[in-house]
Amino acid sequence: MRKKVIFGNWKMNHTRNEALNFVLEMNEEIKNAKNHGILIGIAPTYMSLDIVAKKKTKSLLLAAQNVNEHESGAYTGEVSIAMLKEIKNLTHVIIGHSERRQYYNETSVKCNEKMMAMEKANLIPIYCVGETLQQFENDETKEIIKEQIHQGLLNLSSDFVTKMIIAYEPVWSIGTGKNASKEIAQDVCHFIRNEIAKLYGQKVANKVIIQYGGSVKPNNVKEYLTQPDIDGALVGGASLKASSFIELISNLY
Ligand code: 13P
């Protein structure tokens, strides 16, 4: 059976102090969630990773929001895998979030380069895929997702893919309050699993955690997580306040 995994993606929110307070407020609920078989993680900004790593309960998973694919060098403003590896208990990195694809021109080819570098360092990707509103309206969702999966997951090992998290985040549902229906989300997550099966076999595909993301809130999280191919959620806005993230998590018990 696949685990349920919820990640909060803070994007460019929370100072170090705010991040610290959040973690102290959350720690008990994270342990509670683990006892209910649900894993919880957060992806703070680079600035807060070390302080969160020091103060979090062991059960809270920690992710970075991005990483550079090069080992080191003249890449102003970027952060390398080796730098992330120095953060205690940092296990995951969000790759290819639609905001990075949209504002920083990240392509699936670039995401693949990042994930190939991560494989060597044993960091687990939370690889984001999803279509824009226009693509959704033109009925191009599956074509787009197929390209993002096939290009992004090229030349990785089966072992590595087994450990990955894929997040289906339709761009039109992010921060808009217009979440995809559970039927649409399930249909696309099932499609993603099938595409992974074509690349790496059904056994691997059956193990991959697939999350839905896009306006996931305390009152709708359960309908997604009860779908057969949806194993978790990637949460933006509702993960920013400890009270709302706690409510979202506890609504799953
Ligand atoms: P919202 O939950 O704010 O729609 O954001 C989703 C998201 O982009 C998570 O990565």
Residues whose N, C-alpha, C, O or C-beta is under 5 A from the ligand:
A	BS01	13P	N9 S173 I174 G175 T176 G213 G214 S215 V216 L234 V235 G236 G237 A238
